[in-house]
Amino acid sequence: MPVFGVICEYDPFHLGHRWMLEQLHRQGPVVCAMSGCFTQRGEFAAVNKFARAEMAVRNGADLVLELPTPWAVSGAERFARGGVELLKKTGLVTHLAFGSECGDLEALQRVEACLSAESFQETLRRRLEGGETFARCRQAAVEELLDPRDAALLSQPNNILAIEYLKALRRADFPMEPITFPRRGGPHDGGAADGIASASHIRRLLRAGHTEEAMAFLPRESAEVLRREIAAGRGICTPASGPFWPGCGPCPRRTFSPMTAAARGCTAGFTGRCGRPRT
């Protein structure tokens, strides 16, 4: 029986996430490597890690493991590497499942193979000498070695993360078979489409105080958990919230104690001021 691994944030767990878990759970159990109280953007998660893990389990995940903070707040390469290593250490996971804008595993594998080749490093170095950004030079180098369609995959965030997962699998030398699903609903940082909204859009709605509108994009189980957290004072902040709480973003005039943060499930790397992680 296959055992599927998913590297995730679930901030919060929405309808698109549930659709993917439903596809996987029909074939076998699902193990999630999920970020804790801090996310890849270096921000507090909108909802504490215990509530988000509960959302995942109630929607089909069989096991949720915490991706340690140093990996969770890193860029795509280290985030992917940390997640793959964590799933590898379980000794259980046979398949790595992830979403992508293109939904084309072969195309993603072509780009990953290109990025891992010596010829790419030489081409990239030559491009960087022109003074352009790394991202532009990387895409231009892939276009030179492959074609524009493959290179264009590097312009979309989920494709980029998917390629980093494939690179991490290569480096881990672990026989975990990759599976990709086409992203459903709105774009990564956009609005809603076909009744599914991105997590970033849902967070924006919550922060603006449009709670019921945000709840419409969550599975019933996730909405129940979020309502409970909000009722207990552990939900994402709104403009009327006053003090800074996890998920608000930086607020240099607000401070709160580590004890208060611990009660909200946010302790890793906490300093007590503005939620800045310890460096």
SULBEL-V699918 format. One record per residue. N is the residue number from 1. RES is the residue in one small letter. PSI is psi as a letter, one per 40 degrees, with the letter a starting at -180 (NA if undefined). Layout:
n-><N | N>
res-><RES | RES>
psi-><PSI | PSI>
//
This chain:
n-><1 | 2 | 3 | 4 | 5 | 6 | 7 | 8 | 9 | 10 | 11 | 12 | 13 | 14 | 15 | 16 | 17 | 18 | 19 | 20 | 21 | 22 | 23 | 24 | 25 | 26 | 27 | 28 | 29 | 30 | 31 | 32 | 33 | 34 | 35 | 36 | 37 | 38 | 39 | 40 | 41 | 42 | 43 | 44 | 45 | 46 | 47 | 48 | 49 | 50 | 51 | 52 | 53 | 54 | 55 | 56 | 57 | 58 | 59 | 60 | 61 | 62 | 63 | 64 | 65 | 66 | 67 | 68 | 69 | 70 | 71 | 72 | 73 | 74 | 75 | 76 | 77 | 78 | 79 | 80 | 81 | 82 | 83 | 84 | 85 | 86 | 87 | 88 | 89 | 90 | 91 | 92 | 93 | 94 | 95 | 96 | 97 | 98 | 99 | 100 | 101 | 102 | 103 | 104 | 105 | 106 | 107 | 108 | 109 | 110 | 111 | 112 | 113 | 114 | 115 | 116 | 117 | 118 | 119 | 120 | 121 | 122 | 123 | 124 | 125 | 126 | 127 | 128 | 129 | 130 | 131 | 132 | 133 | 134 | 135 | 136 | 137 | 138 | 139 | 140 | 141 | 142 | 143 | 144 | 145 | 146 | 147 | 148 | 149 | 150 | 151 | 152 | 153 | 154 | 155 | 156 | 157 | 158 | 159 | 160 | 161 | 162 | 163 | 164 | 165 | 166 | 167 | 168 | 169 | 170 | 171 | 172 | 173 | 174 | 175 | 176 | 177 | 178 | 179 | 180 | 181 | 182 | 183 | 184 | 185 | 186 | 187 | 188 | 189 | 190 | 191 | 192 | 193 | 194 | 195 | 196 | 197 | 198 | 199 | 200 | 201 | 202 | 203 | 204 | 205 | 206 | 207 | 208 | 209 | 210 | 211 | 212 | 213 | 214 | 215 | 216 | 217 | 218 | 219 | 220 | 221 | 222 | 223 | 224 | 225 | 226 | 227 | 228 | 229 | 230 | 231 | 232 | 233 | 234 | 235 | 236 | 237 | 238 | 239 | 240 | 241 | 242 | 243 | 244 | 245 | 246 | 247 | 248 | 249 | 250 | 251 | 252 | 253 | 254 | 255 | 256 | 257 | 258 | 259 | 260 | 261 | 262 | 263 | 264 | 265 | 266 | 267 | 268 | 269 | 270 | 271 | 272 | 273 | 274 | 275 | 276 | 277 | 278 | 279>
res-><m | p | v | f | g | v | i | c | e | y | d | p | f | h | l | g | h | r | w | m | l | e | q | l | h | r | q | g | p | v | v | c | a | m | s | g | c | f | t | q | r | g | e | f | a | a | v | n | k | f | a | r | a | e | m | a | v | r | n | g | a | d | l | v | l | e | l | p | t | p | w | a | v | s | g | a | e | r | f | a | r | g | g | v | e | l | l | k | k | t | g | l | v | t | h | l | a | f | g | s | e | c | g | d | l | e | a | l | q | r | v | e | a | c | l | s | a | e | s | f | q | e | t | l | r | r | r | l | e | g | g | e | t | f | a | r | c | r | q | a | a | v | e | e | l | l | d | p | r | d | a | a | l | l | s | q | p | n | n | i | l | a | i | e | y | l | k | a | l | r | r | a | d | f | p | m | e | p | i | t | f | p | r | r | g | g | p | h | d | g | g | a | a | d | g | i | a | s | a | s | h | i | r | r | l | l | r | a | g | h | t | e | e | a | m | a | f | l | p | r | e | s | a | e | v | l | r | r | e | i | a | a | g | r | g | i | c | t | p | a | s | g | p | f | w | p | g | c | g | p | c | p | r | r | t | f | s | p | m | t | a | a | a | r | g | c | t | a | g | f | t | g | r | c | g | r | p | r | t>
psi-><h | i | h | h | i | h | h | i | d | f | g | a | h | a | d | d | d | d | d | d | d | d | d | d | e | d | d | i | i | h | h | h | h | h | i | b | e | i | i | d | e | e | i | i | i | d | i | i | d | d | d | d | d | d | d | d | d | e | e | e | i | d | h | h | i | h | h | i | d | d | d | d | e | i | i | d | d | d | d | d | d | d | d | d | d | d | d | d | e | d | e | d | h | d | h | h | h | i | i | i | d | d | e | g | d | d | d | d | d | d | d | d | d | d | d | e | i | d | d | d | d | d | d | d | d | d | d | d | e | e | e | i | i | d | d | d | d | d | d | d | d | d | d | d | d | b | i | d | d | d | d | d | d | e | e | h | d | d | d | d | d | d | d | d | d | d | d | d | d | d | d | e | f | h | g | h | h | i | h | i | h | h | h | i | a | i | i | d | f | a | a | i | h | f | e | h | i | i | d | d | d | d | d | d | d | d | d | e | e | g | d | d | d | d | d | e | e | i | i | d | d | d | d | d | d | d | d | d | d | d | d | e | e | e | i | i | i | i | d | e | d | b | i | h | i | h | e | d | i | i | g | e | e | h | i | i | i | d | d | d | d | d | d | e | e | g | d | h | e | h | e | e | h | e | f | h | i | h | NA>
//
